[in-house]
Amino acid sequence: MAKMKSNNDERSRELVANCDHIEKEENNISQSEIEKLILTIRGEQVIIDQDVARLYNVTTKRLNQQANRNSARFPHNFRFVLTKAECDEVVAKCDHLQSLKYRPTLPYAFTEQGIGQLSSVLHSKKAIDTSIKIMNAFVAMRRFMIQNLSILSRIAHIERHQIETDEKIDAILDRMDQAAPKMLPEQIFPTGCVWDAWTYVSDLVRSAKSRIVLIDNFVDDRVLSVLDKRAEGVSATIHTRYNEHFLTDLNKHNAQYPYIKFVQLPLRNHDRFLIIDGKAYLLGASLKDMGVGLCAITEMNATPESILELVTSQ
């Protein structure tokens, strides 16, 4: 009798050693909590090895060692290794699996059949009870999906319909962009089209890459605001007649916004010009009055330097 008791004690110690304190810790996790651990990967419902190990109260390393020692019991449809992309997706979706990012090896995923095999590998009543609880969770999840299949199908249909709608909207917007009026070398604005004229000039200002030069007898704070639409690093210069009120506005502007240079026109000029980088435009009205009356903006063949030379040589 003493010898039989000794053999039983030895076998008990061996099982405990092989199963990493399965008998030492009580696992009180509920079935509903287990259901939350079930993921769908490659069309299969699975639980990641780290979660499986926690359910069985063993380390992940020991769990996989036991499965590897009995590899014939765990074919590919019972247990498989996640790819790097699958692992990254699991980490992104599951906060409690963030530690997978730091594992030296990719995790395993156990299917329902794989869980069923674990009870035969771990050799303990606790392992059998845990396997039954996990498999019941798999069954409950499968039943839930079957019962809600119509709802899930509707959700999938709505998502597909939304994607199709988004694609149609994108196509419509592309056609609208193609049909939208482009910036022409010359543009005529009827009386009252202030917004159209202002938008056209604003687009010209935004298109500047290095410099903007305005030659205009009559300038006010509205002109300063449109020049502020230029990109960072683009210089702005205004050639205009001296006006104390304008200079006050300009000094206040320059104290807060990107600097705009003022150059005194030596003589009164009849025409107005706008220079954008290497292009010169003839303005049919002062910039502040564009669109108030019938006017035009025309791109010139003359170079900006030839116009500036004529202005500064007066």
Secondary structure, 3 states (H helix, E strand, C coil): CHHHHHHHHHHHHHHHHHCCCCCCCCCCCCHHHHHCCCEEECCEEEEEHHHHHHHHCCCHHHHHHHHHHCHHHCCCCCEEECCHHHHHHHHHHCHHHHHHHHCCCCCEEEEHHHHHHHHHHHCCHHHHHHHHHHHHHHHHHHHHHHHCHHHHHHHHHHHHHHHHHHHHHHHHHHHHHHHCCCCCCEEEECCCCHHHHHHHHHHHHHHCCCEEEEECCCCCHHHHHHHCCCCCCCEEEEEECCCHHHHHHHHHHHCCCCCCEEEECCCCCCCEEEEECCEEEEECCCHHHECCECEEEEECCCCHHHHHHHHHCC
